[in-house]
Amino acid sequence: MSDLTLSVVVPAYNEAEDIRSCLENLLTQTRPVDEIVVADNNSTDETVLIVEEIALRDERVRLLRVEEQGVINARSAGLDAATGDVLARIDADSHVPPGWAESVIHFFAQHGKHYGAATGLCSCHDLPFQDRFSGTKRRLTENARAALAGGDRRGADATRLFGSNMAITRDAWNKVRQSRSHRTDIFEDLDLTLTLHEEGVPMGLMPDAEATISGRRYLSSPTSYLRYCLRDQRTFALHGRPTERGQAIAQMLLVALPFYFVMWIPFRTYDPDNHEFSVRRLLRRRQDRPAPGGPASG
């Protein structure tokens, strides 16, 4: 068994609905997580009370107050404060299975000399039709596993980290932490990805470290979702990548927005608790998720 230590950072802003299950999943891993840092970003609901309650019964949970608004600032403060050799980062709505931590540590124990960061795959636990993505996920996982086993790491390279399920070595974070952006109108995980690229730090796909996340962003208003999508091209522009920026704009116009509107009714009528569709759910009033930069960001 590897002697690497694992810290998990969970940025949180008004996550009272999800933070308890997130932490309970982290606390019941087959390979125990050594430290959990909840980086609270000025929550106004019961998020802090829930975290403090859990921390009282398990000293591995630590609450970190981050006053500078924005998930990019909460995430970075959490990574700075974490003490592990491997620093994982998930969202408060991420559900990790019992073997997730073991898979993360195994990956870096076997391949950490080459990869400074890695990402796991995700699907949504509260949206329909997710089984249609299972084949793609399975192929990606099998290809990455075969490439790593055969010593051809190019087949397991990752082009982008997903903030809802990723990890970075302490050495890699120390290498890039001063270069990361403080802007709150960009995608923090893409900013970290591009910064790692610029510093020559390889990133890989962790074959067995899968997680599920909430698809609540798809339930936001069209205006809110558009503002969210615009962060992609803005991040590429910040890093001086006009080609990738153009591709991001095209992807938004040709894929992301059409998908959002095509799935408007199915996603809003789906009941994830009963796995059924109900037209009555269209009448429910929904509050937009705050943008990653915070409640005032767009």
N, C-alpha and C positions, 0 to 999 in steps of 0.2 A: 504494500500500500504506500502511496506517495505521502511524503511529509509536507507537501505544499499546503499552505493555509488558504482558505477561501473566505473572502468578504463579499457580501452582496449589498449593493446600494439601491435603495428604492426612493426615487424622488416622489414627493406627494404634495398635491394641492387639492384640498377638499375631496378626499378619497375615503370618507367614512363608510361608504357603501361597499368598498372592495378591499380595504387595507387589511381587515381581519383575516379574510380567507387567504390573501396573499402571504401574510406572515405565517399563518398556520401551515401552509404548504411548505414554506421554507424551513420551518422548525421540525418537520417530520420527514426529513430526507434520510435515505438509507445510508448515505455518507454525510454526517452532520455538517452543516454550514458553521464555520467558526465565528462569524460575526455578521450581523445584519444592521446596516445603517439606514434608518429612515430619515431622509433629508426633507423635512417639512418646510414648505415654501409659503408661509403665512396663511395656513388654512384657517377658515372661519367656521368650519363645521366641527364635528367631534373626532376628526382624524387624530389629533394630538392625544386626546383622552384615551382613545383605543390603543394607540401605540404605547402610551405610558402604562396602561393596564397590563399589556402583554409583557412589557419590559420588566415589570415587577416580579413576574414569575419565571422569566427566562433572561438571564444576564447577557445573553448573546445579542439581544435586541437593544439598539441604542438610538435615541432620538437626537437628531441634529437640527437645530433651528437655523434656517437660511433666510435672511431678510431680503437679500437682493433678488427681486422677482425674476422668474423665468426658469424653466426646466433646465436650461443649459447651465445656469448658475447653481441650481440645487444639485444637479448631477455632479458638477465639477467639485463643489464643496464636499459632497459625499465621498467621491473618489479620493480627494485630498485627505479626508479624515480617516478613511478605512486603513486597516493595518495588515491586511492579508497579502500573500505573495501573488495571488490572482484576485483581481477585482472585477466581480460580475456586476451587471446593471440590468434590472428589469423594471417594468412599470408596476404601479400599484394594482392594475387590473390583469396582470400576468398570472396565469396559473401554471406552476411548474410541477411535473409529476415527481414521484418519490425518488427516482433515480437520476434526476437532473443534476444535482451537485456532484454526484459521483462521475457522471459523464463529463462535466466541465473539468474537474481535476484530472481525470484520466487523459483528456485531450492535451492539457498543458504539460502533464508529466511525460507524455510520449513525444509531444511535438513542440513544446514551449521554447526549445532552443532555436527553432526556425520561425514559428509564428508568435508575434507579439500581441495579437488580438484575434478574436474569433467570434463568430455569431452562430446562433442556433436558428432553426426554422420555426415559423409560427403559423397558426391558423386561428380562427375565431371560435370561441366557445359559446357565443350567443347569437350567431347568425346561421341561416340555413345553407344547405348545399355545400358544406365544407368537405364532405366526402369526395367531391369532384376534384378537390385539390390534393387528395391523399396520394394519387398516383404520381403526380409531379414531385411531391415531397419525398416519396419513397425512392424515386429514381435519383434525385439529387443526393439523398442520404447514402444510397448504395454506391453511387459513383465516387463520392467523397471517401467512403470507407475503403473501397477497393484501391483508390489512388494512394491513400495513406499507407495501406498495408503493402502496396507494391513499391513504395518509396518514391512515387511520382507525385510530389506534393502539388504540382500545378493543377492537377485534377481536383484538388480540394481547396484551391484558393477561393477566397470570397472577395467580391468586388465592392460589397457594401455591408456595413454593420447595421443591425436592427436594434434600436435602443430598448425595445421591449424584451430582448433576449440576447445579451452579448457579454463578453468578458475581455479583459485586457490585463496583461502582466503589469506588475508595479513598475518594472524597469521601462516598459513602453509608455506608460502613463507619465512617468517622470520626464521622459524624453520630449513629449508633445504638450504637456500641460500649459506651458507658457505661451505656446503658439496658437492654442485654440481661441476661437472667437468668443467675445462676450455679448454679441448681438442676440437679441431675443426674437428677431423676426426671421430666423432661419431654422433649418432642421439641425438640431444639435448632434444627432448621430451621423448625419451626412457630413457635417463640419468635421467631426472627429475622424471619420473615414478618410476624407480628403487630406486632413493634416497628417494622418499616418502614412498615406501614400507619399506625400511630399517629403516626409522624413525617412522614407525607405523602409517602413516597418511592414512586413508581410502579414496578411490576415487570412484566416482559414474558416472553413465551415466545420462546426462540431457535429459529427454525424448523429449522435444520440441525445443531444441536449435540446430537445424540442420543447415548446411551450405553447399554450393557447392564450389569446388575448381577447379583450372585448372589441367588438366591431362598432362601438358606440359613435365613433367619428362619422360613420356612414349615416347615422340617424340625425346628424346636425342639419341645420338649414343650408340651402344651396350657397348662400353668401358666405357662411362660415366655412363650408367645405372648400369653396373656391379659394378663400384666403389661406386655408391650410395647405392646399396644393401649390400655391404660388411660392411657398417657402423652398420648394425643391430647386426651381430655377434660380431663385435669389441666392441660395447657398453656392451653386456653381458659379454665379457671377462674382460673388465675394472672393472666390478662389481663382478668378481669372481663367475660367474654363468656358469659353464661348460655345464650343461645339457641344459639350455636355449640356450647357444651358439650353441650347436650341432643341436638343433631343428631349430634355425635360418638359419644355413647353409643348412640343408635339405629343409627347406621351400624355400630358395632362388633357390636351384638347381631343385627342383621338382615342384614348383609352380610359383614363381615370374619370373624367366627367361623364362620358357616355355610360360607363359602367354604373356610376352613381345614380343616374336618372333611370336606367333600365331596371335597376334593383330597388328603386324607390318604394314601390308597393310591397314586393316580397319581404324586404327587410323590415318594414314598418308593421306588417301584419303578422310577423312571426313571433310566437311566444316561446322563448328558449327554455322555460321551465316545463312546459307540456309538450314541446316539440310539435306544435300545431300552428296553423294559420287562422287568424281571426280578423275580419274586417273591422270589428269594433276597436281594435288597437290603433286604427288610423285616426280615431278621434282623441287619442291621448295627447295631452299637452307635453311637449318635450322641451327641455332646456338645453341650449347648445353647450357643448363642452368648451371650457376656456381654451384659448389658443395656447400652444406650448410656451409662449413668452409670458403668459399670465393673463389675468382677466381683462387687462386693458390693451392687450396686444392684438394685432390683426394679421 
